[in-house]
């Protein structure tokens, strides 16, 4: 079971990542930039489930 803090971090990571995917889809960033930003998001939010899915 997740703590409230873990749930919040998971939710914020997934939201940020969905925006990032949209930016990639619009070709405003490259795939390597996407990967770097996603790595930074993982370091910031430390997602449990999101890290397994990406």
C-alpha positions, 0 to 999 in steps of 0.5 A, a space after each residue: 500500500 502507498 503512503 499519501 506522500 507516495 501517492 501524491 508523488 506518483 500522481 505528479 510524476 504521471 501528470 508531468 510525464 503525460 505533458 512531456 509525452 504531448 510535447 514530444 508528440 508535437 515534435 517540440 523536443 527530441 527523443 533524447 531530450 524526452 529521455 533526459 527530462 523523464 530521468 529528471 522527473 524520476 529523480 524528483 518524484 521517485 515514482 513506484 509504479 510509474 517507474 515500472 511502466 516507463 
